[in-house]
Amino acid sequence: MIVAGIILLILGFVFKIAILWTIGIVVLVIGLILLALGSLGHAIGGRRHYY
């Protein structure tokens, strides 16, 4: 999710599409939150690790 967020941010910036920029930020933030929770050992969606 983090990589997808970064790709959407770059595409939104290059092509000047605001919705891609917004979706990229949201996906990136969600990915970072899931990464942080997974590294702390909290089970997310029944999984102990989030990859």
C-alpha positions as CSV (number, residue, x, y, z in Angstrom):
1,M,0.0,0.0,0.0
2,I,2.9,2.3,0.7
3,V,4.3,1.8,-2.7
4,A,0.9,2.2,-4.4
5,G,0.5,5.5,-2.5
6,I,3.8,6.8,-3.6
7,I,3.1,5.9,-7.2
8,L,-0.3,7.6,-7.1
9,L,1.3,10.7,-5.6
10,I,3.9,10.8,-8.4
11,L,1.4,10.2,-11.1
12,G,-1.0,12.9,-9.7
13,F,1.9,15.4,-9.5
14,V,3.2,14.7,-13.0
15,F,-0.2,14.7,-14.8
16,K,-1.7,17.4,-12.6
17,I,-4.6,15.2,-11.5
18,A,-5.8,16.3,-8.1
19,I,-7.9,13.1,-7.4
20,L,-4.8,10.9,-7.9
21,W,-2.8,13.1,-5.5
22,T,-5.6,12.9,-2.9
23,I,-6.0,9.1,-3.2
24,G,-2.2,8.7,-3.1
25,I,-2.0,10.6,0.2
26,V,-4.9,8.5,1.7
27,V,-3.4,5.2,0.6
28,L,0.1,6.2,1.8
29,V,-1.2,7.2,5.3
30,I,-3.3,4.0,5.6
31,G,-0.3,1.9,4.6
32,L,1.9,3.7,7.2
33,I,-0.7,3.2,9.9
34,L,-1.0,-0.5,9.1
35,L,2.8,-0.9,9.0
36,A,3.1,0.7,12.4
37,L,0.4,-1.4,13.9
38,G,1.8,-4.6,12.4
39,S,5.3,-3.8,13.7
40,L,4.0,-3.3,17.2
41,G,2.5,-6.8,17.1
42,H,-1.2,-6.0,16.9
43,A,-3.2,-8.4,14.8
44,I,-4.7,-6.6,11.8
45,G,-7.4,-8.5,9.9
46,G,-6.5,-11.8,11.6
47,R,-2.8,-11.4,10.6
48,R,0.0,-10.9,13.0
49,H,2.2,-9.2,10.3
50,Y,1.2,-6.8,7.6
51,Y,3.3,-7.0,4.4
